[in-house]
């Protein structure tokens, strides 16, 4: 509904239409607030700050395997583990974005080699966000470096499929990691997508 309001505000010509879309934006903030357990006054400015035609944000995540184990980082924000990654920056290719995120969050240098999955975040059971998000999971080859926490992460490690730590569910889900391990066992599989 927030995207509908944003699109309407982008193209509305009359003042009455703009007023209706502002009302719709407020309703969207109230609905989101109910899901996020936050006051609408906090979320309404987030929705109002988005301008132009609403499009999905892009979250890139790296699948870096070493000796059968998967690289994970622990987020300072929630104390839980995830694949290195984050929002893709404007001007970066998905490969550049994911390699930069891995280096910043883990200390390891990687080379992106294959797109493993493109998922619509809304269809996989993540906790709700204010934005619609596409998640790109990219297999990366480990080139070098040493484990080094960052401003965003406080621990770095490689984990086997049956020894996964508590995950940051806003970022990655257990089923997604299981699927990445399957892709590692079957490197010729095509990319998954919704």
C-alpha positions as CSV (number, residue, x, y, z in Angstrom):
1,X,0.0,0.0,0.0
2,X,2.9,2.3,0.7
3,X,4.2,1.7,-2.9
4,X,0.7,2.5,-4.2
5,X,0.6,5.8,-2.3
6,X,4.2,6.7,-3.5
7,X,3.3,6.0,-7.1
8,X,0.1,8.0,-6.8
9,X,2.0,11.0,-5.3
10,X,4.5,10.7,-8.2
11,X,1.9,11.0,-10.9
12,X,-1.1,12.7,-9.3
13,X,-2.0,16.0,-11.0
14,X,-4.8,17.4,-8.9
15,X,-4.7,18.5,-5.3
16,X,-7.6,16.3,-4.3
17,X,-5.8,13.2,-5.6
18,X,-2.6,14.2,-3.8
19,X,-4.6,14.5,-0.6
20,X,-6.0,11.1,-1.1
21,X,-2.6,9.6,-1.7
22,X,-1.2,11.3,1.4
23,X,-4.1,9.7,3.4
24,X,-3.3,6.3,1.8
25,X,0.4,6.8,2.8
26,X,-0.7,7.4,6.4
27,X,-2.9,4.3,6.4
28,X,0.1,2.3,5.1
29,X,2.2,3.7,8.0
30,X,-0.4,2.6,10.5
31,X,-0.6,-0.9,8.9
32,X,3.2,-1.2,9.0
33,X,3.3,0.1,12.5
34,X,0.9,-2.7,13.6
35,X,3.2,-5.3,12.1
36,X,6.4,-3.8,13.3
37,X,5.2,-2.9,16.8
38,X,6.3,0.7,16.3
39,X,4.3,4.0,16.4
40,X,3.0,5.2,13.0
41,X,4.7,8.6,13.7
42,X,8.1,6.9,13.4
43,X,7.2,5.0,10.2
44,X,5.3,7.7,8.3
45,X,8.5,9.8,7.6
46,X,10.2,6.7,6.2
47,X,7.3,6.2,3.7
48,X,7.2,10.0,2.9
49,X,10.9,10.1,2.3
50,X,10.6,7.7,-0.7
51,X,10.0,9.6,-3.9
52,X,9.5,8.6,-7.5
53,X,8.0,5.4,-8.8
54,X,8.3,2.7,-6.2
55,X,10.7,-0.1,-7.1
56,X,12.2,-2.9,-5.0
57,X,15.4,-2.4,-3.1
58,X,18.3,-4.9,-3.8
59,X,19.9,-6.9,-1.0
60,X,23.1,-8.8,-2.1
61,X,24.3,-11.7,0.0
62,X,27.5,-13.7,-0.5
63,X,27.8,-17.5,-0.3
64,X,31.5,-18.1,0.4
65,X,32.4,-21.7,1.0
66,X,35.7,-22.9,2.4
67,X,36.3,-26.6,3.1
68,X,32.6,-27.3,3.0
69,X,31.7,-24.6,5.4
70,X,29.8,-21.3,4.8
71,X,31.1,-17.9,5.8
72,X,28.8,-16.0,8.2
73,X,29.2,-12.8,10.1
74,X,27.5,-11.8,13.4
75,X,25.6,-8.5,13.2
76,X,26.2,-6.0,16.0
77,X,22.6,-4.7,15.6
78,X,21.0,-8.0,16.8
79,X,23.8,-10.3,17.9
80,X,22.8,-12.9,15.3
81,X,24.5,-14.4,12.3
82,X,24.0,-13.8,8.5
83,X,25.7,-14.1,5.2
84,X,27.9,-11.0,4.5
85,X,26.0,-8.5,2.4
86,X,23.6,-5.6,2.4
87,X,22.0,-3.0,0.2
88,X,23.5,-2.7,-3.3
89,X,24.8,0.8,-3.8
90,X,23.8,2.8,-6.9
91,X,26.6,2.6,-9.5
92,X,27.9,-0.8,-8.3
93,X,27.2,-4.0,-10.2
94,X,25.7,-6.8,-8.1
95,X,29.1,-8.5,-8.1
96,X,31.0,-5.3,-7.1
97,X,28.4,-4.7,-4.3
98,X,28.7,-8.2,-2.9
99,X,32.5,-8.3,-3.0
100,X,32.7,-4.9,-1.2
101,X,30.2,-6.1,1.5
102,X,32.2,-9.3,2.1
103,X,35.5,-7.3,2.5
104,X,33.9,-4.7,4.7
105,X,32.0,-7.1,7.0
106,X,34.4,-10.1,7.2
107,X,37.9,-9.0,6.1
108,X,38.0,-11.6,3.2
109,X,38.6,-10.8,-0.4
110,X,36.3,-12.7,-2.8
111,X,35.5,-13.0,-6.5
112,X,31.8,-13.3,-7.4
113,X,31.4,-16.4,-9.7
114,X,27.7,-17.3,-10.0
115,X,24.3,-16.0,-9.2
116,X,22.6,-18.7,-7.1
117,X,19.2,-17.2,-6.3
118,X,17.0,-14.2,-6.7
119,X,14.2,-14.2,-4.1
120,X,11.4,-11.8,-3.4
121,X,11.8,-11.2,0.3
122,X,8.1,-11.0,0.9
123,X,7.5,-14.6,-0.2
124,X,9.9,-16.3,2.1
125,X,8.7,-15.5,5.7
126,X,11.1,-12.8,6.7
127,X,9.9,-10.3,9.3
128,X,8.2,-7.3,7.6
129,X,10.1,-4.3,6.3
130,X,8.9,-0.9,5.0
131,X,10.3,-1.7,1.6
132,X,9.9,-4.3,-1.0
133,X,13.2,-6.2,-1.4
134,X,14.8,-8.5,-3.9
135,X,17.5,-10.7,-2.4
136,X,20.4,-11.8,-4.6
137,X,22.5,-14.7,-3.4
138,X,25.9,-14.8,-5.2
139,X,28.4,-17.6,-4.9
140,X,31.9,-16.1,-4.3
141,X,35.3,-17.7,-4.5
142,X,37.6,-17.0,-1.5
143,X,40.8,-15.2,-2.7
144,X,42.4,-14.2,0.6
145,X,42.3,-12.0,3.7
146,X,41.8,-12.8,7.3
147,X,38.7,-12.7,9.5
148,X,38.2,-9.1,10.7
149,X,35.0,-7.8,12.4
150,X,33.8,-4.3,11.3
151,X,31.6,-1.5,12.4
152,X,28.6,-3.6,11.5
153,X,29.8,-7.1,12.6
154,X,31.5,-8.3,15.7
155,X,32.4,-11.9,14.7
156,X,33.3,-13.8,11.6
157,X,33.3,-17.6,11.1
158,X,32.8,-20.5,8.8
159,X,30.0,-23.0,9.7
160,X,28.9,-26.4,8.5
161,X,25.4,-27.2,7.4
162,X,24.6,-28.9,10.7
163,X,26.3,-26.3,13.0
164,X,24.5,-23.1,12.0
165,X,24.4,-20.4,14.8
166,X,21.2,-18.4,15.6
167,X,20.4,-16.4,12.4
168,X,19.4,-12.8,11.9
169,X,16.0,-13.6,10.3
170,X,15.5,-10.1,8.9
171,X,18.6,-10.9,6.7
172,X,18.6,-14.7,6.0
173,X,16.5,-17.7,6.8
174,X,17.6,-21.3,7.6
175,X,15.9,-22.6,4.5
176,X,17.9,-20.2,2.3
177,X,21.2,-21.4,3.8
178,X,20.2,-25.0,3.3
179,X,19.5,-24.2,-0.3
180,X,22.9,-22.6,-0.7
181,X,24.6,-25.8,0.7
182,X,22.5,-27.7,-1.9
183,X,23.8,-25.4,-4.7
184,X,27.4,-26.0,-3.4
185,X,26.9,-29.8,-3.8
186,X,25.3,-29.3,-7.3
187,X,27.4,-26.5,-8.9
188,X,25.8,-26.9,-12.3
189,X,22.3,-26.1,-11.1
190,X,20.7,-23.0,-12.6
191,X,19.8,-20.0,-10.4
192,X,16.7,-20.1,-8.3
193,X,14.1,-17.4,-8.6
194,X,10.6,-16.6,-7.6
